[in-house]
Amino acid sequence: MRAKGTALSAALLCALLILSGCARSPVSGRPPVKSEEPPVKMVHFEFDSARLTKSAEVSVGRNAEWMSRNGAYLILAGHCDHFGSKGYNVYLGDRRARAVKARMIARGVPEERILPVVSYGKSRPIAPGSDRNSLAKNRRVEFIVR
């Protein structure tokens, strides 16, 4: 009786190993959708501007290409430095995020893959301080994968 139980356990173990290996293989022959982060995490802007710089254009293009290879959805979050009123900076952050969204759509990203944009204005700085470098880092749009 003990030999039957051992043989049955071995057979079940083999079946589980075989089935677990099959679960990882792609069904359609295509590789599974990657859940990696976009190549560029954020783009930066000039003072009091929502116009994309040349380097921001390149970065947005790289992210648009990445989105064409991945099934990701993005949230675009606009941010500002601490100059200006709270209301104006929320408005400016929104303009920045919408500028990035428009450029990504122009690059072929379906609009429905870019979730509604958000603006945090000056409420979420990533660089403390008031030096030129810190202020420049805070004027940004972040790409958040969902």
Buried (B, 14 or more C-beta within 10 A) or exposed (E): EEEEEEEEEEEEEEEEEEEEEEEEEEEEEEEEEEEEEBEBEBBBBEEEEBEBEEEBEEBBBBBBBBBEEBEBBBBBBBBBBBBBEEEBBBBBBBBBBBBBBBBBBEBEBEEEBBEEBBBBBBEEBEBEEEEEEBBBBBBBBBBBBE
